[in-house]
Amino acid sequence: MASQELINKLEETIENFPDFPIPGIQFKDISPIFLNPKLYEEVIADLTAFSKGKVDAVCGIESRGYLFGIAIAVALEVPFILIRKKGKLPPPIISEKYDLEYGSAEIETREGHIKKGQRILIHDDLLATGGTTEAAAKLVEKQGATVSQFSFLIGLKDLKGEEKLKKFGADVYSILEY
């Protein structure tokens, strides 16, 4: 969906840091996008076009999922719902545990913010292994809503995160794929 022009601009803007934060990781620093308001607007327009008329709310995953997710929700004129790390939201909350490479983690959202029957877009900046996004989708389903879409600025194909998301039957979109 993204134009080749937008893809080129993003590839020129996003900085790659080999072996950060640990050896073997290729860190993609998206922060230079925020130095260019016009480019940021183009990203939001692209992500919004993917979801227009297809969702009733946007869930953003803490914390970088908020950077674009809030603007997507505003552009679509739908609610934005926070998905946060454990212990960051007041009760009542709904939570979901998920496995990490070493150990586990937990994410939460406020009970009642996601409404039964809503079509939800889950947004995050990057799709890697898909564990956190899968847990977010389970949070949505626990509340009787449907994940209709997932969107990301970057998808790391070799880590096969998209495979974990297929079971939700939702469209998956990444502007950039590496």
N, C-alpha and C positions, 0 to 999 in steps of 0.2 A: 504494500500500500504506500509506503514512503517513497517519495521521489528519489531518484538517484542523486539529485542536487542536495537534498537534505541528508542523505546517507553520507555523501562526500564531506559536507560541512561538519557533521558529527565526528566522522573519522579523523578529520583534521584537528578537531577541538579536544576530543577526549584524549587524555594522556595515559600512556601505558607505563607501568612501573614493574619491571621484571623482579621476581624474587621478593615481593613485598605483599603482605607483612612477614611471610616466611618463604624460604626457598621453594621454588616450583610454582608459586602463584604468580599470575600475570594480573596485577591490580589495574583496573580500569577506573581512572579518576574522572568522574563526570563534573566535578566542581567548576571547570572552566566554562561550561555551558552557561552558568549563572552570571558570568561576566558579560554575556552578550544577550541582552533582553530580546532582540529580534529573533535570534536562534531559539531561545526558550519558547517564544510565542509559536514558532514553526513546529517545535516538538509537540506542544500542547495541541495545536491544530491537527496534527497528524494523529495523535492518540485519541483525540475527541472524535475525529471522523470515523475511526474504527468502531466506536461505541454509540454514536448518535442514534437515538431511537431504539436501542437494544437493551438498555439497562435502566433500573429504577434507583440505583444507588451505587456509589463507589466505595470500596473498602481499600484503604492504604495500609501497607505493612510498615511498622516502625523500623527505622526512622526515614530512610531515604525514599520509601514509597509515598511519603507525604509531600515530597518536593514537587512531584508532578501530579499526584493523585488529587490533591485539593483543587488545583487549577482545572483538572479534567472535570471534576464534579461541578465546579462553578460554571464552566463553559457548557456543560450538559444540563445545567439547572436541576441537579439532583443532589440529594444529601451525600455528605462525605462521612464515613464511619471509620474511626480509629481502630486499628488492630495493634495492640501494644505488647511489650514484654511483660512477663508476670510481675505483679505487684505495683503497677503504675496507674491502675484505674481503681476508683472507689467501687464498692459493691452496689448493686448486684452485678456479678460478672459471669461470663461463660468462658471456659478455658479449654485449651487443647494442648496436650503434650506431644512432642515429636523427638525423634532421635537425631543426634548430631554424630559426626565422625567419632567423637569421644564424649560420651555422656548423652544428656538430653536437655531439652529446653521446653518452655511453655509460653504460649501467647494467649492473650485475652481480649475480649471486647465487652462493652457494657451490655448487659441483658436488656432487650427491648429496643435497642438501636437498629438492629436488623429485623425487619418485619416479615412475617410469614408470607410466602408467595412472591416476594421481591425477586427481581432479576438483578444479580450483583456482578459488577466488574471488580475483580481483585487486581490491584496495581502494585508493582514494586519496581525498583530501578533496574534490577538484574535478576535473571533466572539462571541459577547454577544447577545444583542438584535437585532443587524443587521441594525440599523438606519443609521449609517454612511456609511456602505457598500452599502446599498440600494441607498443612495444618490449618491455615487460614480458610481454605475451602471447607474443611470439616466443621470449622466454627460456623460458617454460613449455613451449612446443611443442618446443623444441630438446632438452628432457630427456624427451620422450615422454609428457608429461602433457597434459591437456586443460583449456582455460579453459572452465569451465561458467558462470561468472558474473563480472560486473564490478559493483562498487557504489561509490557516491560520495555524499557529503553534498550536493554541489551540482553540477548540470549546467548548462553555459552553451550552450543550444540553438543560438544564432546562430553559434557557432564550429564547429559540425558535427563535433565529436569522436566522437559516437556513430556517424557514418557510417564512420569508420575501423575501428570495432570490429565492425561487422556481419559482416565476413568470417570472424570466429572462431565464429560461430553460437552465441554465448553470450547469456544474458539480461543486460540492462544496466538498472541501477536507480539513480536519484538521488532522494533525499528531496525536495530543492528543485530547481526548474528555473527558470532566468531566460532 
